[in-house]
Amino acid sequence: MVTFGSLFQALEVVFSWPTLGWLLIGTIIGIVIGAIPGLGPNLGMAVLLPLTFRLNGIDAIIFLICIYLGSVYGGSVPAILVNTPGTAGAAATTLDGYPMARLGRAKEALVVSATSSAIGGILAGITIILISPLLVAVVLLFGSPEYFLVALFGLSLIAVVSKGSMVKGLTVGAFGLLISTVGYPIATGSPRYTLGIIELYDGISFVAVLIGVFAVGEMIKLSAEEGSIARENFDLGGPIMPGFRIVLSNTRTLLKSSFIGGIVGAIPGSGASISNFVAYVEALRSDEDSESYGEGNPRGVMASEGANNATVFGALIPTLSFGIPGSGSTAILLGGLLMHGIRPGPALFAENLYITHSIFIGLLVASVFILLVGLAFLPRLVYFTKIDTNYLIPIVLTLSIVGAIGLRNNWIDVLTVIVFGIVGFYMREFDFPIIAFVLGVVLGPIAEENLVRSLQISGGSLDIFWSSPLSILLILLTVASILSPAFQQSRGDATD
């Protein structure tokens, strides 16, 4: 149900000056922040939040949310060029984006990324504007049991991504879960596996783990090679249309990924760090050429990037509707809303609907701007892949360490980057699926926290996990995910 009066009012607000200027500035700042590994939207928004004090409320919120959107996209640039996800939402982009760069197709990958991010966000934004009242009702259906089952479903995807050896996939997935148990969880009220080190009470940062596994691990591997990242010769000034056509010719993957991103983003506690992997795994599962994923398949880049920007749109639903921030970025945004006298709640979908529409339309305009920047300027960064590794490796390692320090100003994060760089190197050497490990690290805390909370609510009864139709649906999806590899194998055997 859409009120066209509020839409027209929102259009007038967004395309007025200086609102449009703050929108463009926020998007550019976000892209730059996202492209620097370890910074991410949380730090950028937190640092710049006080500077919005003199802006009017809508300008300030649009500025902050465009930083969020821009940084989520910007994380794909280092993910593709140097196998370093600038943000957690670009982790899955490395799986095929970087192999494309190694094959001399970095420009194509950057164009696919920009186009998928922009179109995926636009599709999610238009859909959410049209059906936002319905989405609010759906979000209300999720409680702690449903959150746990969503995390469990995500963990079940390890069965899908474990190419070759299922044992290896389960092993590194369990290792990822183990890493996520370190710290001082609210669920238990006592520190675990901290060895008496106070700096470990906050746990091991999964962003530091990602930087180590992807960036440092790859630099260790490159240190044994001569030349540059791109192993193949290619035309540095080639056209952008091939990458653009790839996206337009795979609309099914893009639509599905955008839908996944919007839905996952609307679930508090989720985010781009989860949605990009869920979309990637679903694309892998449903693709007839699934064996090419991880080797430079552009549909893998499409799936991840189509989902992560759509997640930003979805994340606004619980934040604006109930004042429930689903991530650090939306928590900062919530602070900005309250600081400027905009109170989240039903009023933002009733008498103040024009404010909500202004935010969403602002994000739609920012998505178009991302597309223009991604097609016109960022493909020039393809030259980065031709830098000699003797110069590139020290640069990337330095940025990784600086990024680790910037996460929490905790020396443990620096050690984490180094240690998991070595771990990531050996995972590659012995063909352990890194994506299974990452799923364990990211989803472990979400699963544990909501499992404990659900059992506290039910007094220890497991009946709470199948007491609603939504819970039963999530259980069926999890079972189907676990059994799908065996089904596909049996079908393949029958065909042979």
SULDAZI-V425358 format. One record per residue. RES is the residue in one small letter. PHI is phi in whole degrees, -180 to 180 (NA if undefined). PSI is psi in whole degrees, -180 to 180 (999 if undefined). Layout:
BEGIN
RES:PHI:PSI  RES:PHI:PSI
END
This chain:
BEGIN
m:NA:120  v:-120:134  t:-97:110  f:-69:-28  g:-60:-44  s:-68:-33  l:-65:-45  f:-65:-39  q:-65:-40  a:-66:-41  l:-61:-40  e:-65:-38  v:-68:-49  v:-65:-39  f:-92:14  s:-93:164  w:-102:135  p:-99:11  t:-55:-47  l:-62:-36  g:-65:-44  w:-65:-33  l:-62:-48  l:-68:-42  i:-63:-44  g:-61:-40  t:-65:-44  i:-64:-46  i:-59:-42  g:-63:-44  i:-60:-43  v:-65:-45  i:-63:-44  g:-65:-30  a:-79:-8  i:-101:107  p:-55:134  g:99:-21  l:-81:-77  g:80:171  p:-66:-33  n:-58:-51  l:-66:-46  g:-61:-45  m:-68:-38  a:-65:-42  v:-67:-39  l:-91:-10  l:-56:-48  p:-61:-27  l:-73:-13  t:-87:2  f:-59:-36  r:-86:-5  l:-85:158  n:-73:164  g:-57:-49  i:-67:-42  d:-60:-44  a:-64:-45  i:-68:-42  i:-64:-41  f:-59:-47  l:-68:-44  i:-71:-27  c:-74:-31  i:-61:-44  y:-59:-51  l:-64:-46  g:-63:-39  s:-71:-34  v:-61:-41  y:-72:-44  g:-57:-28  g:-61:-20  s:-75:-22  v:-65:-56  p:-69:-26  a:-60:-40  i:-80:-43  l:-79:-41  v:-132:19  n:61:31  t:-124:103  p:-65:120  g:-65:-31  t:-135:164  a:-63:-27  g:-71:-8  a:-109:10  a:-61:-44  a:-70:-21  t:-65:-31  t:-63:-28  l:-63:-33  d:-121:-25  g:-65:-46  y:-68:-43  p:-58:-34  m:-64:-40  a:-63:-38  r:-65:-27  l:-91:8  g:81:19  r:-116:31  a:-63:-41  k:-62:-43  e:-61:-42  a:-65:-41  l:-65:-39  v:-68:-43  v:-60:-43  s:-62:-50  a:-62:-44  t:-67:-43  s:-66:-43  s:-61:-47  a:-66:-51  i:-67:-40  g:-60:-43  g:-66:-42  i:-63:-44  l:-62:-45  a:-65:-41  g:-64:-46  i:-63:-43  t:-62:-44  i:-67:-38  i:-61:-40  l:-74:-36  i:-122:23  s:-57:-39  p:-60:-37  l:-68:-39  l:-64:-36  v:-60:-42  a:-65:-38  v:-67:-43  v:-59:-35  l:-64:-20  l:-74:-18  f:-88:124  g:-121:-170  s:-57:-43  p:-60:-41  e:-68:-38  y:-62:-41  f:-63:-43  l:-68:-32  v:-64:-45  a:-64:-39  l:-64:-39  f:-61:-42  g:-61:-41  l:-68:-31  s:-66:-19  l:-68:-13  i:-56:-35  a:-64:-30  v:-79:-40  v:-86:-8  s:-81:81  k:-71:144  g:81:-90  s:-107:117  m:-66:-33  v:-61:-43  k:-63:-42  g:-63:-46  l:-67:-35  t:-65:-51  v:-73:-29  g:-64:-43  a:-65:-36  f:-63:-41  g:-62:-42  l:-62:-40  l:-63:-42  i:-59:-38  s:-71:-12  t:-87:-9  v:-72:136  g:129:-157  y:-121:79  p:-73:144  i:-62:-30  a:-62:-38  t:-102:-28  g:77:10  s:-145:148  p:-69:149  r:-130:135  y:53:34  t:-94:-11  l:57:26  g:76:8  i:-90:116  i:-61:-36  e:-64:-18  l:-88:-5  y:-62:-30  d:-83:4  g:84:180  i:-95:122  s:-65:123  f:-70:-23  v:-68:-41  a:-64:-38  v:-62:-44  l:-63:-44  i:-61:-42  g:-66:-52  v:-63:-45  f:-85:-51  a:-80:-60  v:-65:-40  g:-59:-41  e:-70:-36  m:-67:-36  i:-62:-41  k:-66:-43  l:-67:-25  s:-63:-20  a:-92:0  e:-112:158  e:-105:155  g:97:-138  s:-124:-179  i:-63:-48  a:-72:115  r:-84:-15  e:-112:149  n:-75:144  f:-154:165  d:-85:110  l:-65:-23  g:-107:24  g:-65:168  p:-73:162  i:-96:-12  m:-63:-36  p:-56:-45  g:-66:-38  f:-64:-42  r:-67:-34  i:-59:-44  v:-66:-46  l:-68:-24  s:-90:-1  n:-128:51  t:-64:-29  r:-64:-46  t:-62:-42  l:-66:-45  l:-62:-44  k:-64:-42  s:-67:-40  s:-63:-41  f:-63:-46  i:-61:-44  g:-61:-44  g:-65:-41  i:-69:-47  v:-64:-39  g:-63:-30  a:-76:-9  i:-93:112  p:-56:137  g:95:-13  s:-96:-167  g:165:-172  a:-64:-27  s:-64:-24  i:-99:-46  s:-62:-35  n:-68:-32  f:-76:-40  v:-62:-45  a:-66:-40  y:-64:-46  v:-65:-38  e:-66:-39  a:-64:-42  l:-63:-45  r:-62:-39  s:-94:-3  d:-90:132  e:-65:-25  d:-103:46  s:-64:-25  e:-66:-21  s:-83:-9  y:-69:137  g:92:-7  e:-112:1  g:115:36  n:-86:118  p:-62:-22  r:-68:-25  g:-67:-41  v:-65:-43  m:-57:-46  a:-62:-49  s:-65:-49  e:-74:-31  g:-66:-26  a:-89:-39  n:-68:-39  n:-73:-31  a:-64:-29  t:-62:-36  v:-60:-42  f:-64:-45  g:-64:-36  a:-65:-21  l:-75:-20  i:-61:-58  p:-67:-30  t:-68:-46  l:-80:-32  s:-78:-44  f:-124:-3  g:70:30  i:-107:104  p:-76:129  g:-90:-5  s:-157:174  g:-62:-39  s:-65:-45  t:-73:-24  a:-66:-42  i:-66:-41  l:-61:-40  l:-61:-42  g:-60:-39  g:-65:-40  l:-59:-49  l:-68:-37  m:-62:-32  h:-101:17  g:76:18  i:-101:109  r:-95:121  p:-62:150  g:150:-175  p:-58:-27  a:-62:-30  l:-71:-11  f:-116:16  a:-131:-104  e:-69:-24  n:-106:31  l:-62:-27  y:-64:-29  i:-67:-46  t:-61:-45  h:-64:-35  s:-63:-41  i:-65:-47  f:-68:-42  i:-66:-37  g:-59:-41  l:-68:-35  l:-63:-44  v:-64:-41  a:-63:-35  s:-65:-41  v:-63:-40  f:-64:-39  i:-60:-42  l:-61:-44  l:-64:-45  v:-65:-43  g:-65:-33  l:-87:-32  a:-92:-35  f:-118:-48  l:-64:-32  p:-58:-20  r:-66:-20  l:-70:-4  v:-59:-24  y:-60:-24  f:-60:-32  t:-75:-6  k:-100:1  i:-71:138  d:-60:137  t:-62:-24  n:-63:-28  y:-95:-34  l:-71:-43  i:-59:-48  p:-61:-35  i:-64:-49  v:-66:-41  l:-63:-40  t:-64:-46  l:-62:-36  s:-65:-43  i:-68:-44  v:-62:-42  g:-62:-39  a:-65:-40  i:-64:-37  g:-72:-14  l:-63:-58  r:-140:9  n:56:44  n:-125:124  w:-63:-21  i:-62:-34  d:-66:-35  v:-66:-45  l:-63:-38  t:-61:-45  v:-59:-44  i:-68:-50  v:-62:-47  f:-78:-14  g:-65:-44  i:-66:-43  v:-60:-45  g:-62:-37  f:-62:-47  y:-72:-28  m:-61:-43  r:-67:-42  e:-62:-35  f:-108:18  d:60:41  f:-87:134  p:-70:110  i:-64:-34  i:-62:-34  a:-65:-40  f:-63:-46  v:-64:-40  l:-58:-41  g:-64:-44  v:-65:-44  v:-75:-42  l:-90:-17  g:-55:-54  p:-62:-38  i:-65:-43  a:-64:-46  e:-65:-48  e:-59:-45  n:-78:-26  l:-65:-49  v:-63:-44  r:-64:-40  s:-64:-43  l:-68:-32  q:-67:-39  i:-66:-40  s:-89:-1  g:71:27  g:95:-1  s:-82:134  l:-81:-8  d:-61:-22  i:-63:-22  f:-84:-6  w:-137:36  s:-95:-2  s:-135:154  p:-58:-36  l:-65:-40  s:-62:-44  i:-63:-41  l:-61:-44  l:-66:-37  i:-64:-43  l:-63:-40  l:-63:-39  t:-65:-46  v:-62:-43  a:-63:-38  s:-65:-42  i:-67:-38  l:-86:-16  s:-61:-39  p:-61:-42  a:-66:-37  f:-66:-44  q:-64:-38  q:-67:-44  s:-65:-36  r:-67:-38  g:-65:-40  d:-64:-39  a:-67:-36  t:-66:-41  d:-64:999
END
